[in-house]
């Protein structure tokens, strides 16, 4: 990933990140936000050898590894209940994926969140964040909660607030 001029390393845009999952294990990133980019959100499903990408509101899964019959292919799955971009997608400890915040079709920041269940290929609404935000970070904590931090509000102001999803 290259650093954008005038932008600190902690808020670099992942626009140039390759579509490969990071190494699984303790300390490995659970999600990579698509910050201010309208590009797909990427989540690595670690030891499962999967990469999930959200493209135009549809979760698409890429399988990696020579032993899987679908290696290197994408297949559609259920659609999110609410179209959104500049969101975060975080792999939860139980294998589901938390989709949080983002921008709606009118470019308004969102507080809503959804859960994708790969067992049923469905999205369902879950609790909303206290602050509508886009471009935030989401980090899976060792106790299973997700820390949602920063991002921007409707007027594009940086947010210093953080909240926990459990």
C-alpha positions, 0 to 999 in steps of 0.5 A: 500500500502506498501512502497518499501525500499529506495523509498519515499512515494510520488512515491510508486508503486501501485503494492499492491493496491487492485482493489477497487475504492477510495472514490468519492468526492473532493480530491479523487484520479482520477487516479492511475498510474502503475509506472514501473510495466507492471501491469494494470492502474486503474481508479475509476469512483467515484459516478458511482460505476465503476472501469476501468482497462487497461489490455494489451491495452484494457479498461475493466470496472468492475461494483460495486453495487448490483443494477447493472445487471453486478455487479462484471463482466468485459467486453471488450470495444474498443482498444487503438489506440497505445499499451502502458504500464506504462501510466496514466488514468485520469477520466475527468469531462465530464466522458471521460478518458485521457490516457497519455504517457507510454511505447510502445512495444519497451519500448520507452517513449511516448508523445502521448495521447488518450481519451476513451469515455465510451458513444461510447466505443472508443478511439481517439487520442488527443494532445501529451505531450511536453515531452515523459514520462512514470510512470508520475502522472496525477491529475484532477484539479478543473477547469477540466484541468489535471496536468501531472508531473514527470515520466521518459524519454527514458533513465530512468532519472527522469523528473522534468517537468510538463504540463497541458492538457486542 
